């Protein structure tokens, strides 16, 4: 039986240095965009399933709902950073994703779902390390852009050390081929893009 991510026991996480990094990842966990899809799912249902899978560490079920092209972009971004790390004999992102230093060839052999799962797991670990527990969510309203795009204003309720914290987030969805997908927002890749930019400046 799989225990709840936020209340069950965890394997020893890969430690991430820096309070800023952990807190940044906590914010990303709340807004992490997943291109979830299922024929009968509405945006509201997709959001609920995503949060439930995160709460219960169902990475394999998230895989079955992901939209491959956007997740492939995430993989390619991480691969570019890994190539930079190997060029400069560094391994911070490799330690986070793999737990060790790896070659460019080994990194490239992993599929995009692996990078998605490892990214989600590390974000969730950061949330847990800050003492947050997900208690629920409430959709406050929506803004429609035509027939095939919608934005959901959502209140995410968390608990930390006995106090309740409400975080307002906006989740955006597009309908393609009669199916809804949660959009991949630029904010989730911002930290990785900053890492890549710093390497580019060192070339």
N, CA, C and O of each residue as an XYZ file, in Angstrom:
812
protein
N       0.860     -1.192      0.000
C       0.000      0.000      0.000
C       0.896      1.241      0.000
O       1.835      1.322      0.792
N       0.619      2.191     -0.865
C       1.414      3.407     -0.946
C       0.894      4.427      0.039
O      -0.287      4.771     -0.001
N       1.724      4.909      0.906
C       1.314      5.905      1.876
C       1.313      7.284      1.243
O       2.010      7.525      0.258
N       0.524      8.190      1.814
C       0.481      9.565      1.326
C       1.865     10.166      1.327
O       2.640      9.962      2.261
N       2.178     10.911      0.274
C       3.505     11.527      0.184
C       3.764     12.432      1.372
O       4.858     12.419      1.936
N       2.745     13.236      1.766
C       2.951     14.229      2.795
C       2.902     13.656      4.205
O       3.357     14.301      5.150
N       2.351     12.439      4.359
C       2.270     11.855      5.697
C       3.026     10.549      5.814
O       3.286     10.098      6.930
N       3.395      9.914      4.689
C       4.072      8.633      4.737
C       5.572      8.788      4.873
O       6.112      9.894      4.848
N       6.233      7.642      5.018
C       7.672      7.654      5.156
C       8.311      7.854      3.790
O       7.770      7.429      2.770
N       9.458      8.499      3.783
C      10.159      8.797      2.551
C      11.524      8.130      2.545
O      12.133      7.929      3.596
N      12.004      7.787      1.344
C      13.384      7.378      1.232
C      14.253      8.620      1.384
O      13.764      9.740      1.240
N      15.525      8.430      1.672
C      16.403      9.571      1.924
C      16.517     10.425      0.674
O      16.944      9.914     -0.361
N      16.149     11.725      0.719
C      16.169     12.579     -0.456
C      17.571     13.021     -0.810
O      18.475     13.005      0.025
N      17.741     13.416     -2.057
C      18.970     14.060     -2.480
C      18.960     15.469     -1.916
O      18.036     16.236     -2.192
N      19.968     15.825     -1.134
C      19.979     17.117     -0.486
C      20.295     18.213     -1.481
O      21.173     18.053     -2.329
N      19.588     19.321     -1.385
C      19.803     20.469     -2.257
C      20.329     21.603     -1.398
O      19.735     21.943     -0.374
N      21.431     22.181     -1.810
C      22.033     23.228     -1.005
C      21.303     24.535     -1.200
O      20.866     24.862     -2.303
N      21.172     25.293     -0.096
C      20.643     26.646     -0.181
C      19.190     26.749      0.193
O      18.341     26.041     -0.349
N      18.899     27.664      1.150
C      17.516     27.910      1.548
C      16.737     28.488      0.385
O      15.571     28.146      0.189
N      17.367     29.361     -0.392
C      16.672     29.970     -1.533
C      16.191     28.917     -2.507
O      15.057     28.976     -2.983
N      17.057     27.942     -2.810
C      16.691     26.900     -3.759
C      15.468     26.135     -3.264
O      14.541     25.881     -4.033
N      15.461     25.761     -1.961
C      14.329     25.000     -1.429
C      13.041     25.794     -1.506
O      12.006     25.270     -1.915
N      13.102     27.058     -1.113
C      11.882     27.862     -1.094
C      11.394     28.181     -2.494
O      10.189     28.279     -2.727
N      12.318     28.344     -3.423
C      11.929     28.545     -4.810
C      11.197     27.312     -5.330
O      10.191     27.429     -6.031
N      11.703     26.133     -4.984
C      11.074     24.900     -5.429
C       9.700     24.714     -4.803
O       8.805     24.146     -5.428
N       9.526     25.189     -3.564
C       8.207     25.127     -2.930
C       7.196     25.906     -3.750
O       6.086     25.430     -3.990
N       7.573     27.104     -4.182
C       6.681     27.907     -5.014
C       6.388     27.184     -6.318
O       5.241     27.156     -6.765
N       7.410     26.599     -6.933
C       7.214     25.901     -8.191
C       6.285     24.711     -8.044
O       5.524     24.391     -8.957
N       6.347     24.052     -6.885
C       5.490     22.892     -6.663
C       4.021     23.278     -6.773
O       3.204     22.486     -7.242
N       3.680     24.491     -6.343
C       2.295     24.942     -6.372
C       1.830     25.260     -7.789
O       0.644     25.163     -8.105
N       2.789     25.642     -8.640
C       2.393     26.084     -9.980
C       2.925     25.161    -11.053
O       2.793     25.449    -12.243
N       3.535     24.035    -10.641
C       4.180     23.182    -11.633
C       3.186     22.770    -12.706
O       2.170     22.144    -12.401
N       3.464     23.114    -13.959
C       2.519     22.885    -15.033
C       2.662     21.495    -15.611
O       3.765     21.078    -15.964
N       1.608     20.806    -15.707
C       1.607     19.500    -16.313
C       0.634     19.522    -17.481
O      -0.476     20.041    -17.365
N       1.057     18.955    -18.612
C       0.167     18.856    -19.754
C      -0.639     17.570    -19.642
O      -0.437     16.621    -20.400
N      -1.545     17.559    -18.693
C      -2.350     16.373    -18.442
C      -3.420     16.244    -19.520
O      -3.974     17.242    -19.980
N      -3.697     15.035    -19.910
C      -4.786     14.883    -20.853
C      -5.525     13.580    -20.619
O      -4.946     12.578    -20.199
N      -6.806     13.618    -20.900
C      -7.662     12.441    -20.903
C      -8.930     12.844    -21.647
O      -9.398     13.976    -21.523
N      -9.470     11.937    -22.400
C     -10.574     12.288    -23.289
C     -11.757     12.898    -22.549
O     -12.367     13.844    -23.047
N     -12.096     12.376    -21.369
C     -13.311     12.816    -20.695
C     -13.059     13.860    -19.622
O     -13.999     14.287    -18.951
N     -11.813     14.281    -19.443
C     -11.486     15.167    -18.334
C     -11.707     16.630    -18.688
O     -11.329     17.094    -19.764
N     -12.323     17.337    -17.763
C     -12.425     18.787    -17.847
C     -11.180     19.377    -17.202
O     -10.458     18.664    -16.505
N     -10.907     20.670    -17.417
C      -9.769     21.295    -16.726
C      -9.867     21.147    -15.213
O      -8.857     20.914    -14.550
N     -11.073     21.279    -14.658
C     -11.253     21.143    -13.213
C     -10.860     19.747    -12.735
O     -10.195     19.608    -11.708
N     -11.265     18.718    -13.470
C     -10.913     17.352    -13.088
C      -9.415     17.086    -13.229
O      -8.816     16.402    -12.399
N      -8.820     17.632    -14.286
C      -7.386     17.448    -14.487
C      -6.591     18.032    -13.324
O      -5.636     17.424    -12.840
N      -6.995     19.205    -12.889
C      -6.305     19.847    -11.786
C      -6.416     19.009    -10.509
O      -5.432     18.826     -9.791
N      -7.616     18.505    -10.234
C      -7.810     17.682     -9.053
C      -6.986     16.407     -9.098
O      -6.407     16.004     -8.089
N      -6.929     15.772    -10.259
C      -6.157     14.536    -10.385
C      -4.671     14.796    -10.240
O      -3.953     14.012     -9.620
N      -4.208     15.902    -10.816
C      -2.791     16.252    -10.705
C      -2.383     16.416     -9.234
O      -1.389     15.839     -8.794
N      -3.148     17.195     -8.489
C      -2.817     17.438     -7.088
C      -2.893     16.148     -6.268
O      -2.085     15.934     -5.364
N      -3.864     15.294     -6.586
C      -3.993     14.025     -5.867
C      -2.806     13.113     -6.151
O      -2.292     12.460     -5.243
N      -2.371     13.065     -7.408
C      -1.214     12.235     -7.749
C       0.040     12.740     -7.060
O       0.854     11.941     -6.596
N       0.211     14.059     -6.986
C       1.359     14.625     -6.297
C       1.315     14.256     -4.814
O       2.324     13.847     -4.240
N       0.140     14.403     -4.200
C      -0.014     14.118     -2.779
C       0.340     12.676     -2.457
O       0.866     12.392     -1.381
N       0.055     11.759     -3.382
C       0.266     10.342     -3.143
C       1.447      9.762     -3.919
O       1.593      8.543     -4.016
N       2.281     10.629     -4.466
C       3.508     10.207     -5.159
C       3.241      9.209     -6.280
O       4.017      8.273     -6.475
N       2.164      9.398     -7.008
C       1.837      8.478     -8.110
C       2.490      8.976     -9.401
O       1.812      9.408    -10.333
N       3.819      8.906     -9.433
C       4.530      9.431    -10.601
C       4.168      8.655    -11.863
O       4.089      9.241    -12.942
N       3.943      7.325    -11.745
C       3.612      6.527    -12.921
C       2.264      6.921    -13.515
O       2.084      6.878    -14.732
N       1.318      7.306    -12.661
C       0.015      7.718    -13.177
C       0.074      9.117    -13.787
O      -0.662      9.430    -14.722
N       0.953      9.945    -13.250
C       1.148     11.247    -13.884
C       1.721     11.043    -15.280
O       1.351     11.747    -16.220
N       2.630     10.072    -15.412
C       3.194      9.777    -16.729
C       2.104      9.487    -17.755
O       2.155      9.967    -18.887
N       1.131      8.704    -17.347
C       0.088      8.300    -18.286
C      -0.779      9.468    -18.718
O      -1.537      9.353    -19.681
N      -0.678     10.594    -18.019
C      -1.496     11.765    -18.334
C      -0.709     12.894    -18.995
O      -1.286     13.922    -19.348
N       0.582     12.717    -19.165
C       1.397     13.827    -19.661
C       1.371     13.921    -21.180
O       1.171     12.930    -21.882
N       1.576     15.123    -21.659
C       1.621     15.393    -23.097
C       3.089     15.435    -23.519
O       3.796     16.377    -23.162
N       3.569     14.436    -24.273
C       5.000     14.255    -24.516
C       5.778     15.455    -25.077
O       6.881     15.709    -24.593
N       5.277     16.203    -26.060
C       6.116     17.277    -26.624
C       6.601     18.300    -25.604
O       7.769     18.689    -25.638
N       5.740     18.741    -24.706
C       6.156     19.729    -23.726
C       7.147     19.136    -22.720
O       8.084     19.808    -22.289
N       6.930     17.880    -22.354
C       7.852     17.239    -21.425
C       9.194     17.000    -22.093
O      10.230     17.032    -21.429
N       9.190     16.763    -23.389
C      10.451     16.615    -24.128
C      11.265     17.904    -24.073
O      12.493     17.864    -24.004
N      10.580     19.046    -24.104
C      11.288     20.325    -23.988
C      12.003     20.436    -22.644
O      13.116     20.957    -22.566
N      11.352     19.937    -21.581
C      11.972     19.942    -20.268
C      13.226     19.075    -20.279
O      14.261     19.466    -19.738
N      13.133     17.904    -20.892
C      14.294     17.019    -20.986
C      15.438     17.702    -21.711
O      16.578     17.662    -21.248
N      15.148     18.328    -22.840
C      16.212     18.948    -23.636
C      16.885     20.083    -22.866
O      18.094     20.283    -22.988
N      16.116     20.822    -22.080
C      16.691     21.886    -21.268
C      17.655     21.306    -20.237
O      18.758     21.821    -20.050
N      17.237     20.235    -19.571
C      18.103     19.604    -18.571
C      19.343     19.012    -19.224
O      20.435     19.096    -18.660
N      19.195     18.413    -20.407
C      20.350     17.845    -21.102
C      21.370     18.915    -21.472
O      22.577     18.683    -21.395
N      20.887     20.080    -21.870
C      21.816     21.157    -22.203
C      22.619     21.578    -20.975
O      23.817     21.844    -21.064
N      21.943     21.634    -19.832
C      22.628     21.996    -18.593
C      23.649     20.924    -18.211
O      24.755     21.247    -17.778
N      23.284     19.661    -18.370
C      24.211     18.577    -18.044
C      25.449     18.642    -18.929
O      26.560     18.398    -18.458
N      25.272     18.968    -20.201
C      26.435     19.104    -21.085
C      27.339     20.238    -20.607
O      28.562     20.105    -20.628
N      26.747     21.346    -20.180
C      27.540     22.443    -19.625
C      28.272     21.995    -18.363
O      29.455     22.287    -18.189
N      27.564     21.284    -17.486
C      28.187     20.826    -16.249
C      29.401     19.955    -16.531
O      30.441     20.107    -15.889
N      29.274     19.051    -17.477
C      30.398     18.181    -17.801
C      31.539     18.965    -18.442
O      32.713     18.654    -18.239
N      31.183     19.970    -19.207
C      32.217     20.815    -19.816
C      33.032     21.550    -18.760
O      34.247     21.697    -18.888
N      32.342     22.015    -17.703
C      33.011     22.774    -16.649
C      33.335     21.918    -15.419
O      33.709     22.439    -14.368
N      33.187     20.602    -15.568
C      33.496     19.658    -14.496
C      32.705     19.960    -13.228
O      33.257     20.011    -12.129
N      31.413     20.158    -13.405
C      30.482     20.380    -12.298
C      29.358     19.350    -12.392
O      29.256     18.632    -13.387
N      28.509     19.274    -11.352
C      27.495     18.210    -11.399
C      26.282     18.490    -10.516
O      25.619     17.545    -10.089
N      25.973     19.732    -10.232
C      24.887     20.012     -9.286
C      23.542     19.465     -9.768
O      22.857     18.760     -9.027
N      23.164     19.786    -11.001
C      21.887     19.293    -11.527
C      21.922     17.780    -11.685
O      20.914     17.113    -11.451
N      23.065     17.230    -12.077
C      23.180     15.773    -12.189
C      22.961     15.101    -10.841
O      22.329     14.047    -10.767
N      23.480     15.704     -9.775
C      23.276     15.137     -8.444
C      21.801     15.170     -8.054
O      21.307     14.249     -7.404
N      21.102     16.225     -8.450
C      19.684     16.335     -8.129
C      18.860     15.305     -8.903
O      17.972     14.663     -8.343
N      19.161     15.154    -10.187
C      18.365     14.280    -11.049
C      18.769     12.815    -10.917
O      17.910     11.940    -10.812
N      20.095     12.540    -10.921
C      20.587     11.167    -10.948
C      21.145     10.690     -9.609
O      21.231      9.487     -9.364
N      21.521     11.623     -8.751
C      22.185     11.238     -7.510
C      23.668     11.008     -7.680
O      24.336     10.593     -6.732
N      24.204     11.266     -8.862
C      25.620     11.078     -9.148
C      25.971     11.804    -10.436
O      25.089     12.279    -11.152
N      27.255     11.887    -10.724
C      27.698     12.488    -11.970
C      27.537     11.461    -13.098
O      27.865     10.287    -12.926
N      27.032     11.909    -14.247
C      26.800     11.000    -15.375
C      27.363     11.620    -16.649
O      27.594     12.827    -16.717
N      27.576     10.792    -17.637
C      28.054     11.268    -18.928
C      26.891     11.833    -19.735
O      25.726     11.576    -19.433
N      27.224     12.606    -20.765
C      26.193     13.131    -21.655
C      25.414     12.003    -22.316
O      24.207     12.116    -22.531
N      26.109     10.912    -22.637
C      25.466      9.791    -23.319
C      24.454      9.096    -22.410
O      23.354      8.754    -22.844
N      24.826      8.893    -21.167
C      23.905      8.258    -20.217
C      22.673      9.128    -20.006
O      21.546      8.632    -19.978
N      22.899     10.430    -19.859
C      21.771     11.345    -19.649
C      20.821     11.330    -20.837
O      19.604     11.360    -20.653
N      21.354     11.286    -22.048
C      20.522     11.329    -23.253
C      19.681     10.072    -23.425
O      18.634     10.111    -24.070
N      20.131      8.956    -22.852
C      19.400      7.700    -23.004
C      18.103      7.671    -22.201
O      17.202      6.894    -22.516
N      17.999      8.493    -21.186
C      16.778      8.532    -20.380
C      15.661      9.229    -21.139
O      15.898     10.221    -21.828
N      14.434      8.708    -21.013
C      13.328      9.326    -21.742
C      12.816     10.559    -21.003
O      13.200     10.825    -19.865
N      11.951     11.295    -21.670
C      11.457     12.557    -21.110
C      10.648     12.339    -19.842
O      10.640     13.202    -18.964
N       9.956     11.186    -19.723
C       9.163     10.925    -18.535
C      10.045     10.766    -17.295
O       9.634     11.120    -16.190
N      11.250     10.236    -17.477
C      12.184     10.133    -16.351
C      12.494     11.515    -15.802
O      12.483     11.717    -14.588
N      12.768     12.462    -16.677
C      13.112     13.808    -16.221
C      11.912     14.507    -15.587
O      12.057     15.274    -14.636
N      10.737     14.233    -16.122
C       9.528     14.768    -15.515
C       9.355     14.236    -14.095
O       9.118     15.005    -13.164
N       9.473     12.922    -13.932
C       9.269     12.298    -12.625
C      10.303     12.786    -11.615
O       9.954     13.100    -10.477
N      11.562     12.851    -12.018
C      12.599     13.289    -11.088
C      12.410     14.749    -10.707
O      12.643     15.125     -9.558
N      11.990     15.571    -11.655
C      11.750     16.983    -11.348
C      10.598     17.115    -10.363
O      10.698     17.856     -9.385
N       9.512     16.406    -10.613
C       8.363     16.451     -9.708
C       8.723     15.944     -8.319
O       8.320     16.525     -7.311
N       9.482     14.862     -8.277
C       9.852     14.285     -6.986
C      10.688     15.268     -6.175
O      10.468     15.416     -4.973
N      11.634     15.935     -6.808
C      12.468     16.880     -6.091
C      11.668     18.101     -5.630
O      11.905     18.630     -4.544
N      10.724     18.540     -6.456
C       9.876     19.649     -6.042
C       9.025     19.264     -4.833
O       8.858     20.051     -3.901
N       8.493     18.048     -4.863
C       7.671     17.582     -3.753
C       8.501     17.402     -2.481
O       8.021     17.694     -1.385
N       9.729     16.930     -2.615
C      10.601     16.795     -1.464
C      10.908     18.151     -0.845
O      10.967     18.290      0.376
N      11.102     19.150     -1.702
C      11.355     20.497     -1.190
C      10.156     21.002     -0.397
O      10.313     21.641      0.643
N       8.954     20.708     -0.898
C       7.740     21.104     -0.195
C       7.670     20.433      1.171
O       7.342     21.070      2.172
N       7.981     19.138      1.200
C       7.948     18.386      2.460
C       9.011     18.898      3.432
O       8.758     19.017      4.631
N      10.200     19.199      2.909
C      11.292     19.654      3.763
C      10.975     20.992      4.425
O      11.492     21.287      5.503
N      10.136     21.797      3.794
C       9.727     23.062      4.383
C       8.569     22.881      5.370
O       8.106     23.851      5.971
N       8.100     21.631      5.536
C       7.061     21.351      6.515
C       5.646     21.607      6.034
O       4.734     21.729      6.852
N       5.439     21.690      4.716
C       4.104     21.955      4.188
C       3.326     20.662      3.986
O       3.887     19.637      3.598
N       2.037     20.727      4.254
C       1.120     19.610      3.994
C      -0.041     20.136      3.174
O      -0.699     21.104      3.556
N      -0.287     19.492      2.044
C      -1.386     19.893      1.168
C      -2.715     19.460      1.773
O      -2.910     18.280      2.065
N      -3.638     20.418      1.965
C      -4.925     20.116      2.591
C      -6.096     20.156      1.613
O      -7.144     19.568      1.880
N      -5.930     20.837      0.493
C      -7.028     20.884     -0.457
C      -6.888     22.041     -1.420
O      -5.945     22.828     -1.338
N      -7.842     22.133     -2.336
C      -7.855     23.254     -3.279
C      -9.297     23.625     -3.594
O     -10.210     22.807     -3.481
N      -9.475     24.869     -3.988
C     -10.800     25.369     -4.355
C     -10.662     26.276     -5.568
O      -9.876     27.224     -5.561
N     -11.428     25.979     -6.604
C     -11.425     26.817     -7.806
C     -12.344     28.002     -7.558
O     -13.544     27.833     -7.339
N     -11.776     29.203     -7.593
C     -12.511     30.417     -7.269
C     -13.259     30.967     -8.476
O     -14.376     31.472     -8.356
N     -12.629     30.861     -9.633
C     -13.257     31.401    -10.842
C     -12.452     31.028    -12.064
O     -11.416     30.371    -11.968
N     -12.941     31.455    -13.216
C     -12.233     31.146    -14.453
C     -12.339     32.300    -15.440
O     -13.257     33.117    -15.380
N     -11.387     32.340    -16.333
C     -11.381     33.316    -17.429
C     -11.205     32.541    -18.724
O     -10.222     31.817    -18.885
N     -12.144     32.685    -19.644
C     -12.096     31.960    -20.909
C     -11.527     32.848    -22.005
O     -11.862     34.028    -22.113
N     -10.662     32.253    -22.814
C     -10.161     32.899    -24.025
C     -10.669     32.089    -25.208
O     -10.031     31.119    -25.619
N     -11.786     32.473    -25.744
C     -12.389     31.694    -26.811
C     -12.927     30.376    -26.282
O     -13.242     30.241    -25.099
N     -13.024     29.407    -27.182
C     -13.610     28.118    -26.806
C     -12.576     27.122    -26.308
O     -12.928     26.143    -25.650
N     -11.302     27.359    -26.614
C     -10.307     26.319    -26.387
C      -9.187     26.706    -25.429
O      -8.147     26.048    -25.389
N      -9.396     27.770    -24.657
C      -8.410     28.116    -23.636
C      -9.129     28.676    -22.416
O     -10.065     29.467    -22.525
N      -8.654     28.235    -21.236
C      -9.287     28.684    -20.002
C      -8.232     28.772    -18.898
O      -7.293     27.977    -18.855
N      -8.403     29.748    -18.012
C      -7.517     29.941    -16.872
C      -8.334     29.776    -15.593
O      -9.376     30.412    -15.437
N      -7.875     28.937    -14.690
C      -8.577     28.687    -13.436
C      -7.842     29.361    -12.276
O      -6.684     29.049    -11.999
N      -8.527     30.287    -11.603
C      -7.999     30.887    -10.382
C      -8.305     29.936     -9.237
O      -9.467     29.630     -8.971
N      -7.260     29.470     -8.560
C      -7.398     28.384     -7.592
C      -6.742     28.744     -6.263
O      -5.624     29.258     -6.220
N      -7.472     28.459     -5.173
C      -6.905     28.625     -3.839
C      -6.341     27.277     -3.383
O      -7.085     26.311     -3.215
N      -5.023     27.222     -3.187
C      -4.366     26.026     -2.666
C      -4.206     26.200     -1.156
O      -3.614     27.180     -0.705
N      -4.729     25.255     -0.375
C      -4.646     25.341      1.083
C      -3.559     24.404      1.598
O      -3.573     23.205      1.321
N      -2.614     24.971      2.354
C      -1.515     24.227      2.932
C      -1.514     24.410      4.445
O      -2.067     25.374      4.973
N      -0.885     23.468      5.122
C      -0.635     23.620      6.560
C       0.859     23.514      6.810
O       1.550     22.697      6.202
N       1.344     24.351      7.710
C       2.748     24.315      8.092
C       2.842     24.640      9.584
O       2.526     25.751     10.008
N       3.276     23.664     10.366
C       3.435     23.886     11.798
C       2.170     24.317     12.503
O       2.223     25.142     13.414
N       1.024     23.772     12.100
C      -0.234     24.095     12.750
C      -0.939     25.317     12.213
O      -2.053     25.607     12.648
N      -0.342     26.048     11.287
C      -1.006     27.218     10.713
C      -1.424     26.929      9.279
O      -0.751     26.195      8.555
N      -2.537     27.515      8.885
C      -3.087     27.324      7.545
C      -2.621     28.455      6.636
O      -2.640     29.626      7.013
N      -2.207     28.082      5.446
C      -1.716     29.043      4.472
C      -2.492     28.854      3.176
O      -2.564     27.747      2.643
N      -3.069     29.933      2.673
C      -3.760     29.911      1.382
C      -2.869     30.561      0.328
O      -2.351     31.660      0.527
N      -2.701     29.872     -0.784
C      -1.902     30.387     -1.891
C      -2.775     30.436     -3.137
O      -3.318     29.414     -3.557
N      -2.910     31.614     -3.729
C      -3.717     31.765     -4.937
C      -2.847     31.501     -6.156
O      -1.792     32.111     -6.324
N      -3.303     30.580     -7.009
C      -2.556     30.217     -8.211
C      -3.477     30.236     -9.424
O      -4.688     30.050     -9.311
N      -2.872     30.466    -10.584
C      -3.616     30.425    -11.841
C      -3.084     29.267    -12.669
O      -1.889     29.196    -12.956
N      -3.970     28.365    -13.049
C      -3.636     27.232    -13.899
C      -4.314     27.439    -15.251
O      -5.510     27.724    -15.318
N      -3.547     27.294    -16.314
C      -4.072     27.538    -17.662
C      -4.176     26.237    -18.441
O      -3.337     25.346    -18.308
N      -5.231     26.141    -19.264
C      -5.504     24.925    -20.028
C      -5.837     25.283    -21.471
O      -6.434     26.322    -21.750
N      -5.437     24.399    -22.379
C      -5.828     24.517    -23.777
C      -6.470     23.218    -24.231
O      -6.116     22.134    -23.767
N      -7.425     23.350    -25.149
C      -8.067     22.173    -25.728
C      -7.531     21.981    -27.140
O      -7.591     22.876    -27.984
N      -7.003     20.779    -27.365
C      -6.469     20.423    -28.678
C      -7.067     19.088    -29.081
O      -7.053     18.132    -28.306
N      -7.586     19.027    -30.281
C      -8.208     17.788    -30.751
C      -9.238     17.262    -29.764
O      -9.311     16.062    -29.499
N     -10.036     18.182    -29.223
C     -11.135     17.860    -28.306
C     -10.675     17.337    -26.949
O     -11.476     16.777    -26.200
N      -9.416     17.509    -26.631
C      -8.891     17.085    -25.335
C      -8.264     18.286    -24.641
O      -7.669     19.150    -25.283
N      -8.407     18.327    -23.318
C      -7.837     19.410    -22.525
C      -6.452     19.044    -22.029
O      -6.200     17.899    -21.656
N      -5.551     20.024    -22.027
C      -4.185     19.875    -21.532
C      -3.861     21.031    -20.606
O      -4.219     22.176    -20.881
N      -3.177     20.726    -19.499
C      -2.682     21.802    -18.653
C      -1.398     22.345    -19.262
O      -0.493     21.581    -19.597
N      -1.318     23.653    -19.404
C      -0.197     24.257    -20.104
C       1.095     24.201    -19.308
O       1.095     24.243    -18.078
N       2.177     24.107    -20.032
C       3.495     24.223    -19.444
C       3.862     25.702    -19.394
O       4.151     26.313    -20.423
N       3.850     26.264    -18.210
C       4.106     27.689    -18.049
C       5.602     27.960    -17.930
O       6.338     27.141    -17.379
N       6.059     29.108    -18.442
C       7.490     29.426    -18.390
C       8.057     29.472    -16.980
O       9.249     29.229    -16.794
N       7.233     29.778    -15.981
C       7.752     29.932    -14.623
C       8.408     28.667    -14.091
O       9.334     28.751    -13.284
N       7.945     27.486    -14.530
C       8.496     26.256    -13.973
C       9.905     26.007    -14.464
O      10.689     25.364    -13.767
N      10.249     26.497    -15.640
C      11.594     26.285    -16.181
C      12.514     27.470    -15.922
O      13.666     27.464    -16.356
N      12.021     28.479    -15.224
C      12.796     29.698    -15.039
C      14.127     29.423    -14.343
O      15.168     29.910    -14.783
N      14.100     28.645    -13.257
C      15.328     28.373    -12.529
C      16.333     27.642    -13.406
O      17.520     27.968    -13.405
N      15.858     26.652    -14.154
C      16.753     25.916    -15.049
C      17.282     26.808    -16.152
O      18.450     26.707    -16.528
N      16.437     27.677    -16.673
C      16.881     28.589    -17.722
C      17.931     29.568    -17.200
O      18.849     29.944    -17.929
N      17.797     29.981    -15.938
C      18.801     30.852    -15.341
C      20.134     30.119    -15.205
O      21.191     30.701    -15.451
N      20.089     28.848    -14.816
C      21.303     28.048    -14.722
C      21.964     27.939    -16.098
O      23.174     28.115    -16.237
N      21.141     27.643    -17.115
C      21.679     27.531    -18.468
C      22.293     28.853    -18.926
O      23.359     28.863    -19.542
N      21.627     29.960    -18.629
C      22.124     31.279    -19.044
C      23.478     31.574    -18.401
O      24.370     32.114    -19.056
N      23.637     31.223    -17.125
C      24.905     31.475    -16.447
C      26.039     30.677    -17.084
O      27.166     31.160    -17.194
N      25.727     29.451    -17.502
C      26.750     28.671    -18.206
C      27.082     29.303    -19.557
O      28.248     29.362    -19.947
N      26.076     29.766    -20.257
C      26.322     30.391    -21.554
C      27.229     31.614    -21.425
O      28.037     31.898    -22.309
N      27.082     32.338    -20.304
C      27.910     33.520    -20.087
C      29.364     33.136    -19.786
O      30.264     33.968    -19.907
N      29.591     31.894    -19.401
C      30.935     31.459    -19.062
C      31.679     30.865    -20.256
O      32.873     30.580    -20.165
N      30.983     30.680    -21.367
C      31.620     30.064    -22.534
C      32.726     30.965    -23.081
O      33.377     30.615    -24.065
